C-alpha cells in the first residue's frame, strides 16, 4: 500500500539526511511493514513540493504518549511509531 503523510520541514530534512529513521503518527490509518510511505515536506501549512519515498519496516501501536496528541484521539486510535528508511531503486 502507498500512504502519503505531511512532515514539517525540520523533520523532513533530518529524514533526508538519514538522522531520523522513525515516525510517530496518530494511528488513524492502516499500514503494515512493506508499505510505501511518501513523506511530503510542509513549511507551516504549505507543501513545498519535495517528497521522500520510504519503506515501512516496523510498526508499534502505543497509547502511552499523551503530550503530543489529544487524550481523546490517543484513546480512540493509539499512536504509531514507524521505523522507516529512504526507499532505494536499484537498476
C-alpha positions as CSV (number, residue, x, y, z in Angstrom):
1,X,0.0,0.0,0.0
2,X,1.1,3.6,-0.7
3,X,0.5,6.1,2.1
4,X,1.1,9.9,1.9
5,X,1.8,11.9,5.0
6,X,3.0,15.5,5.6
7,X,6.1,16.2,7.6
8,X,7.3,19.6,8.9
9,X,10.4,20.9,7.1
10,X,12.8,20.4,10.1
11,X,11.9,16.7,10.4
12,X,11.9,16.2,6.6
13,X,15.5,17.5,6.5
14,X,16.6,15.1,9.3
15,X,14.9,12.2,7.5
16,X,16.5,13.2,4.2
17,X,19.9,13.3,5.8
18,X,19.4,9.9,7.5
19,X,19.4,11.3,11.0
20,X,15.8,10.5,11.7
21,X,14.7,7.0,10.9
22,X,11.3,6.8,12.6
23,X,7.9,8.5,12.5
24,X,5.4,8.9,15.3
25,X,1.8,9.2,14.0
26,X,-1.7,9.2,15.2
27,X,-2.9,5.6,14.5
28,X,-5.9,6.8,12.4
29,X,-4.8,4.9,9.3
30,X,-3.9,1.3,8.5
31,X,-0.4,0.2,7.5
32,X,1.9,-2.7,7.6
33,X,5.6,-3.5,7.2
34,X,6.5,-3.3,3.5
35,X,4.1,-0.4,2.8
36,X,5.5,2.6,1.0
37,X,5.2,5.9,2.9
38,X,5.6,9.1,0.8
39,X,6.6,12.0,3.1
40,X,5.6,15.4,1.8
41,X,7.6,18.4,3.1
42,X,5.5,21.0,4.7
43,X,6.6,24.5,5.9
44,X,3.9,25.9,8.2
45,X,0.7,24.9,6.3
46,X,2.2,25.0,2.8
47,X,3.6,22.0,0.9
48,X,7.0,22.6,-0.7
49,X,6.7,20.0,-3.4
50,X,9.6,18.0,-2.1
51,X,9.0,14.4,-1.0
52,X,10.8,11.3,0.2
53,X,9.7,7.8,-0.6
54,X,10.2,5.5,2.4
55,X,9.5,1.9,3.2
56,X,7.8,0.9,6.5
57,X,10.0,-1.6,8.3
58,X,8.3,-1.9,11.7
59,X,5.1,-0.7,13.3
60,X,4.3,-0.3,17.1
61,X,1.0,0.9,18.3
62,X,1.0,2.6,21.7
63,X,-1.4,4.5,23.8
64,X,1.1,5.9,26.4
65,X,2.1,9.2,24.9
66,X,-0.4,12.0,25.8
67,X,1.7,15.1,25.5
68,X,1.8,15.1,21.7
69,X,-1.9,14.5,20.9
70,X,-5.3,15.0,22.4
71,X,-6.1,12.4,25.0
72,X,-9.4,11.6,23.3
73,X,-7.6,10.9,20.0
74,X,-5.0,8.7,21.6
75,X,-7.7,6.7,23.4
76,X,-9.6,6.3,20.1
77,X,-6.6,5.4,17.8
78,X,-3.5,4.8,19.8
79,X,-0.2,6.0,18.3
80,X,2.1,4.5,15.7
81,X,5.9,4.6,15.9
82,X,7.2,3.9,12.4
83,X,10.7,2.8,11.7
84,X,11.5,4.0,8.2
85,X,14.3,4.2,5.7
86,X,14.7,6.0,2.4
87,X,13.5,3.8,-0.5
88,X,16.2,2.9,-2.9
89,X,15.5,1.9,-6.6
90,X,18.2,-0.4,-7.8
91,X,18.5,-0.6,-11.6
